[in-house]
Amino acid sequence: MALTLGTVAFAPQASAQRGSQPATGTPENADAARQAREHFLRGQQHFDAREFEEAVVAFEAAAALVPSADLWYNIARSHEELRHYDEAVEYYRRYLRDRVDPPDRARIEQHIAQLEAEAESQRLAAHAAPTTGTLEVRVAQEGASVSVDSAPVGVAPLTEPLTLDPGLHALSIDLDGYIPFRSEVRLSAGLATLATVDLQPATRYRSVRGRRIFTWIVGALAVAAAGTSLGLGIRAQRLENQGRLGDARDFARYSDIALGSGIVLGVGSITLYFVEGRAISTERLSGPTDSDTDN
């Protein structure tokens, strides 16, 4: 069925009633007729380009200015191409109403009956069409918490698929000792989607500190020097009590030297304690091994 085109849509006429003859004469508003013809030509261009939605808009704009049975026909054809069967039927009926003795009445009425059947089938199909999709989540690790769109839905293993609206959904899976899983899953109406997840163990490390060997050696020397200083000091005191002042001064000097050495060694021991005790490496406690990574 071809699109009816031509200047007849803008012939000088008023809206005609069913069975009446169109009125003739010059339109009261010539500017409206000019604008209507521009809309009509634009609608024709859109129809030829298969831009049917734009064609409907243009033809309706023309009909709002200068109603015409031919425009009702054109609008009906555009709606039919868009599979808007109810609207197409409405405008075909307008065409039959406003066209005086249409020669194609029998064919149009038969076509209207076909479109009404198509519209009914379309409504039944839309009513029966699924509006949700299903998501089945399989997690290799039992006990993992499963959430969809930030809402908890259960703990793995989930016994039933999830029924969700079509579109993107955020899937989150968490389990202590494992790296959290985050992903987006797209669902389609009437289709089942399977998400299989194998969580990766979280890698944990501990610091390995150096052994304080020299700390204890230097510390022992500091203690020995302090003990030696104490022993020499006692010896110096005894010699002084015996009147051997020269020997007492010598032992007192040796005691001071030993004490100074002990102090220096003590400070060195404390320094070595922190230096040797720092972390020199890390050790993996848990997590994927190199062989797991290679695989």
C-alpha distance (Angstrom), angle and dihedral (degrees) to the residues before:
residue distance angle dihedral
M1 . . .
A2 3.83 . .
L3 3.76 127.1 .
T4 3.78 112.5 -97.9
L5 3.79 108.3 -126.7
G6 3.76 133.7 170.5
T7 3.75 145.5 90.4
V8 3.79 91.8 -73.2
A9 3.80 88.5 89.9
F10 3.76 87.9 65.8
A11 3.73 100.7 38.2
P12 3.82 111.7 134.1
Q13 3.79 98.8 -89.0
A14 3.79 140.6 122.8
S15 3.81 126.4 -132.6
A16 3.77 107.9 -68.6
Q17 3.78 125.7 -144.2
R18 3.82 121.7 -129.8
G19 3.76 109.5 -68.8
S20 3.80 95.7 3.4
Q21 3.78 127.8 118.0
P22 3.81 118.1 -109.5
A23 3.72 116.5 -106.3
T24 3.78 117.1 -116.1
G25 3.77 132.8 -150.4
T26 3.75 141.0 88.3
P27 3.83 115.2 -47.1
E28 3.76 113.8 -109.1
N29 3.75 90.0 -132.5
A30 3.77 110.9 45.3
D31 3.81 90.7 176.7
A32 3.82 90.4 57.7
A33 3.81 89.7 51.7
R34 3.81 90.3 50.4
Q35 3.81 92.3 50.0
A36 3.78 90.8 45.8
R37 3.79 91.4 53.9
E38 3.84 90.2 50.2
H39 3.81 89.7 52.9
F40 3.81 90.0 47.2
L41 3.81 93.5 52.4
R42 3.80 90.3 46.2
G43 3.79 89.6 51.5
Q44 3.79 90.2 50.3
Q45 3.81 90.4 52.9
H46 3.82 91.7 49.8
F47 3.79 91.5 48.4
D48 3.80 92.5 50.4
A49 3.81 88.0 49.9
R50 3.84 89.4 49.9
E51 3.79 90.4 -117.1
F52 3.76 91.8 138.0
E53 3.79 99.9 166.7
E54 3.80 90.0 55.0
A55 3.82 89.2 45.4
V56 3.82 90.8 55.9
V57 3.80 91.0 51.4
A58 3.82 92.5 49.8
F59 3.82 95.4 45.1
E60 3.82 91.8 47.3
A61 3.80 90.1 50.3
A62 3.81 88.9 53.0
A63 3.82 92.0 47.1
A64 3.80 91.0 51.0
L65 3.79 88.4 61.0
V66 3.83 101.4 36.0
P67 3.83 113.4 10.1
S68 3.78 113.8 -146.2
A69 3.79 136.9 172.8
D70 3.79 88.4 -132.8
L71 3.81 90.1 57.1
W72 3.83 90.5 50.9
Y73 3.81 86.7 54.4
N74 3.79 92.1 49.4
I75 3.80 92.2 48.3
A76 3.81 90.0 48.5
R77 3.81 91.2 52.2
S78 3.81 91.4 50.0
H79 3.81 92.4 50.2
E80 3.79 89.8 47.7
E81 3.80 90.7 55.5
L82 3.81 88.1 51.2
R83 3.83 89.2 51.4
H84 3.80 89.3 -117.5
Y85 3.79 90.7 141.9
D86 3.81 98.5 168.9
E87 3.80 91.4 53.4
A88 3.81 91.2 44.8
V89 3.82 90.7 53.7
E90 3.81 90.9 49.6
Y91 3.80 93.7 53.5
Y92 3.82 94.1 42.8
R93 3.80 87.3 55.7
R94 3.79 89.7 50.3
Y95 3.79 88.0 52.0
L96 3.79 91.8 53.2
R97 3.80 90.3 45.1
D98 3.80 96.8 51.6
R99 3.81 101.3 32.5
V100 3.80 111.0 89.2
D101 3.81 110.3 -125.8
P102 3.83 94.8 -23.1
P103 3.81 109.2 -149.2
D104 3.78 91.1 -145.9
R105 3.82 96.5 51.0
A106 3.82 95.0 119.5
R107 3.80 92.5 48.1
I108 3.83 93.0 46.5
E109 3.79 92.5 48.0
Q110 3.80 90.4 50.6
H111 3.79 89.5 48.2
I112 3.81 90.4 49.5
A113 3.81 89.4 55.4
Q114 3.81 89.8 51.9
L115 3.81 91.7 49.2
E116 3.81 91.4 49.2
A117 3.80 88.8 54.0
E118 3.81 89.6 48.8
A119 3.81 90.7 49.4
E120 3.80 91.2 51.4
S121 3.81 91.4 49.1
Q122 3.79 88.9 48.5
R123 3.82 91.9 52.8
L124 3.80 92.2 47.7
A125 3.82 91.3 48.9
A126 3.81 91.9 48.7
H127 3.80 90.6 49.3
A128 3.80 92.4 50.1
A129 3.81 95.7 42.1
P130 3.83 114.4 109.1
T131 3.79 115.7 -110.5
T132 3.81 99.5 -167.9
G133 3.79 139.0 50.8
T134 3.80 131.9 -147.3
L135 3.79 130.1 -124.3
E136 3.80 121.7 -160.0
V137 3.82 113.4 -163.7
R138 3.81 119.0 -161.5
V139 3.80 117.2 -174.3
A140 3.81 120.6 -172.6
Q141 3.81 91.5 -146.8
E142 3.80 117.6 66.8
G143 3.78 118.1 -136.2
A144 3.81 95.2 34.7
S145 3.81 114.4 143.4
V146 3.82 113.2 -122.0
S147 3.82 122.5 -156.3
V148 3.79 131.4 178.0
D149 3.80 119.5 -160.6
S150 3.84 89.0 -8.1
A151 3.82 91.8 -57.3
P152 3.85 118.4 115.2
V153 3.81 111.9 -119.8
G154 3.80 101.6 175.6
V155 3.78 148.2 -67.9
A156 3.80 124.6 -71.4
P157 2.93 128.0 -66.3
L158 3.81 93.6 51.7
T159 3.78 109.3 -160.4
E160 3.81 97.8 -158.7
P161 3.83 133.6 41.2
L162 3.78 116.2 -109.4
T163 3.81 118.8 -112.6
L164 3.80 110.1 -141.3
D165 3.78 140.7 163.0
P166 3.81 117.2 -94.4
G167 3.80 117.1 -91.4
L168 3.80 138.2 54.0
H169 3.80 119.6 -23.2
A170 3.80 128.7 -175.1
L171 3.83 112.1 -125.4
S172 3.83 118.9 -160.1
I173 3.81 127.5 -179.1
D174 3.82 123.4 -177.3
L175 3.80 134.0 -178.9
D176 3.81 129.5 164.0
G177 3.78 111.3 -102.1
Y178 3.82 93.8 21.9
I179 3.77 134.7 92.3
P180 3.85 109.2 -100.4
F181 3.82 114.3 -109.3
R182 3.81 119.3 -134.1
S183 3.80 126.1 176.8
E184 3.79 144.4 137.3
V185 3.81 122.1 -117.4
R186 3.80 123.9 -163.0
L187 3.82 116.3 -146.3
S188 3.80 128.0 -164.1
A189 3.79 126.0 -155.4
G190 3.79 112.4 -95.5
L191 3.81 94.2 9.4
A192 3.82 130.9 107.1
T193 3.81 118.5 -134.3
L194 3.81 124.0 -162.2
A195 3.82 122.5 -152.6
T196 3.82 115.2 -169.7
V197 3.80 115.8 -169.7
D198 3.81 130.4 -174.9
L199 3.80 108.8 -174.1
Q200 3.80 118.9 -140.8
P201 3.82 118.5 -131.8
A202 3.77 113.7 -108.7
T203 3.83 111.2 -113.5
R204 3.83 114.3 -123.0
Y205 3.81 125.7 -170.7
R206 3.79 137.5 -171.3
S207 3.77 129.3 -156.5
V208 3.80 118.9 -106.8
R209 3.80 110.6 -147.8
G210 3.79 127.7 -157.6
R211 3.82 122.3 -102.5
R212 3.83 113.0 -105.2
I213 3.84 97.4 -131.7
F214 3.80 99.3 140.3
T215 3.79 90.8 39.9
W216 3.77 91.1 64.8
I217 3.83 93.8 40.7
V218 3.79 93.2 52.6
G219 3.79 90.4 40.9
A220 3.81 90.1 53.2
L221 3.81 90.3 49.8
A222 3.81 89.6 50.3
V223 3.80 90.4 52.8
A224 3.79 90.4 46.6
A225 3.79 91.4 50.1
A226 3.78 90.6 49.2
G227 3.81 90.8 49.8
T228 3.79 90.9 47.7
S229 3.81 90.2 49.7
L230 3.79 89.7 51.7
G231 3.83 92.6 48.5
L232 3.82 92.7 48.0
G233 3.79 90.2 48.0
I234 3.80 91.3 53.4
R235 3.82 90.0 48.1
A236 3.81 90.8 50.1
Q237 3.80 90.8 51.6
R238 3.80 92.2 51.6
L239 3.80 92.5 49.2
E240 3.78 89.5 50.1
N241 3.80 89.7 51.8
Q242 3.80 88.7 52.0
G243 3.78 91.0 53.2
R244 3.77 94.3 -111.3
L245 3.76 93.5 130.2
G246 3.83 97.0 164.8
D247 3.78 93.4 54.3
A248 3.81 89.8 42.9
R249 3.82 91.1 55.6
D250 3.80 91.1 50.1
F251 3.80 93.6 51.2
A252 3.81 90.4 44.5
R253 3.83 88.7 54.0
Y254 3.81 90.6 48.9
S255 3.83 89.4 49.5
D256 3.81 91.0 53.0
I257 3.80 91.2 49.3
A258 3.82 91.0 50.0
L259 3.80 90.7 46.8
G260 3.82 91.9 50.7
S261 3.78 90.3 48.5
G262 3.79 90.0 49.7
I263 3.80 91.3 51.8
V264 3.81 92.1 49.2
L265 3.79 91.3 47.0
G266 3.81 90.6 47.8
V267 3.79 92.1 53.7
G268 3.80 89.3 46.9
S269 3.78 90.8 50.5
I270 3.83 91.6 52.8
T271 3.80 90.8 48.7
L272 3.78 91.9 49.2
Y273 3.80 89.6 49.5
F274 3.82 91.2 65.7
V275 3.78 96.2 34.9
E276 3.80 96.1 50.7
G277 3.82 92.4 39.2
R278 3.79 96.5 59.6
A279 3.83 120.4 110.5
I280 3.78 109.3 -89.9
S281 3.83 98.1 176.6
T282 3.81 144.8 -7.5
E283 3.76 130.2 -113.8
R284 3.82 125.2 -150.8
L285 3.79 112.2 -124.7
S286 3.82 98.8 179.3
G287 3.78 140.9 -9.7
P288 3.79 139.6 85.1
T289 3.78 115.8 -29.7
D290 3.79 125.6 -132.1
S291 3.80 89.6 -101.2
D292 3.81 89.8 54.5
T293 3.80 90.0 51.4
D294 3.81 91.8 49.5
N295 3.78 90.3 51.8
